[in-house]
């Protein structure tokens, strides 16, 4: 996420940056922990999946997210939240399939990947992308405190679920990791969406002109 905007109060800005620092520290610690549990081969595979999902998400959605964040303060009703939600959901589907195809090619050229992990990859890439987009919407509407809290809670949930699944020991470490990520991203995405709907009360109407405007600006 981008840095807090200059017009925010010092308290909100410092709180946002502190929460970002905490979530980054937790994420780094978590990455070091699960990496130590993965073998060299699985570690490379997980890194490839996460990197591909990130790149696909950035390519497919970052332009629209940036346009929406820039437009919100001066939009004058040209762009609405519902148009952003519809479009980013569709673009997240594209990002997920791009990730899935890349991993499928990797599976056929490098090492064979179980079908379960391929399916998990598709879901992971979709919700990771959508979570990023909805967090950008929270920031666009100056809901920095909410975005900060969700950041920290998401990482904490990932760690807790991963440790639980490892303790149960019913699935592989890689699947346990992605299951933890997926559950946390679904929770974060749904929470962000409900908050945005409750605060901004977007229409359910699909506005094609607004979607075109988001794509063209």
N, C-alpha and C positions, 0 to 999 in steps of 0.2 A: 504494500500500500504506500501511497505517497505521504510526504510529510504533512503535518498539520498546517492549515492555511494561516497566513499572517494575522488575519483579523480576529482570530480566536483569542480568548483570554489566556493569560499566562498559565493559570491553573489547569485549564482544559488542555492546553498545548503540552505542558509538562506531564500531565497525567497520561496523555495519549502516547507521548514518546517513551515514558516509563513502561507502560503496558507493552509497547512494541519491543522494548528491550527485554522485558521478562519473557515474552512469547518467543523471541528469537533465541534467548538463552536456553529455554526449555526445549525448543525444537532441535537445537544443536546437540544438547545432551541426549535427547531421545535418539537422534540419528547415530550418535556414537555408540549408544547402547544396543540398538537393534542391528547395527552393522557388525558388532562383535559376535552376534548370534548367527549371522548368516555366513555361509561358506563363501569362498572367493567367487565361485561361479554364480551363486544366487545373489551375492552382493552386486555383481556387475549387472545382472538382469534387473534387479530392483532399481539400480541407478539409471539404467537405460529407460525403464518404464516411466519413472518420475520425471526424468529430463525431457523425454518425448512428450509427455502430457503437458508439461510446463510450456514447452515451445509451441505446441499445437494451440494451447489456450491463449498464449500471447498473440500468436498470428491471427487467430480467429476472433478474439474478443477485445483485445486491449484498445484498438482504435475506437470502437463503439463506446467503451467505458470512459475513455478520455474525453470523447465528444460530449457525452452526457454530463460528465462532471464539469466541463467548461460551460455547458449550456444552461445548467440549472439556475445559477444566479441571475441570468438575464434572459431566460427562455421565453418569457411573455406568452406562456401557454402554447408555444410552438411544439415543444416536446413534453411528453407525459411519461409517468412512471410505467404505465401499463405497456407502452410501446417498447420501452427499454427491457422490461421483463420478458415479453414475447420474443424479442429479437435475441437477447442474450441466451435464452433457453435454447433457441434454434441453433445459434452459433456454438453453444456448448455441445450440442449433439454432433455437429460437424467436427469439433475438436476431439470428441471421444472416439469417433470412427477413424479419424486420422491417426490417433494414437493406437487404436486397435489394429489397423492395417500395418502400421510400422512394426508393432510387436509381433504380428503374425508373420511378416517377412523375416524378422529376426529369428523367429522360431524355426523357420524352414531353412535358414542359412547358417545359423550359429548353433544353438542348442534347442532341443525340443522342449516346448513349454506345455504343461498340462492344460487341458481345456478349461478346467476350473479357474486357473490363474488368468487365462485369456479373457474369460467372462468377467472376472473380478476387475481386470484392467479396464475394460470398457466402462463399467459402472464408476470406477474410481476416477477416470479421466473426466467423465461427465460432471460429477458432483464437485470435483476439485475446481473445474472451470467455472461452474455456476456459483460456487461459494465465493470465488474471487470477484465475480461480477456483482453479486449482491452486496458484498462488503464495499465495493466501489460506490454503489448506490447509497449506502449508509453514509459514507464520507461526503458524497455529493450533496446530501441533505443535512450536512453538519452534525450527524449523529456519531461524533467521534468517540464519545464515552461508550456507547453501545458496541461500536466496532472494536474498540480496545478490549472490552470485557469478553466479547465473543472470541477474539483472537486467543486470549489466555485460556479460556474455558475449552476451546477446541483442541489446543495442544495437550491440556491436562486430560481431556477425555481420551485422546489418542493413546497416551501413555497408560492410562488406567485400563482401557479395553485390551490393549496389547498384552499387558502383564497378566490379565485375567485369562486370555486365550492361551497364552504360553503355559500358564499354570494348569489349565484344563487339558492341554496337550492333545487335542482332537484333530487339529489340522496342522499343515506345515507352517513354518515360521513366516514364509513369504505371504501366504494366504492370511495368516493371523495379522500381519502388519497391514496389509491392504484392507482387511475387514475393519480394523480399528480406524484407519483413515476414512473409509467410506462412511461408517456410522457417525463419526465426528463431523464430517462434512455435510451429511444429510441433516443432522441436528442443527448445525450452524446455519445451513441454507434455509431450512424451514423457519427457524427462529427469526432470521433477518427478514425473510419474506413477510412473515406475519406482522413484524414490527413496522415494516414499510407500509403494508396495507392498512394497519391500524392507524398510523400517523398521517399518511398521505391520501388514503382512501382512493386508490386508482380505479378507473373504470375497467370493466372486463371487456370492453369493446376493443376489437383489433383495428388499429388505425394504420392502414398501409402508407398514407402520406407521411406520417410521423416516422415510421420505420425507414422509409426511403430517405427522409431527412437525416436520420441518425447515420445511415450508411454513406450519405453523400458529403456530410460536413467534415 
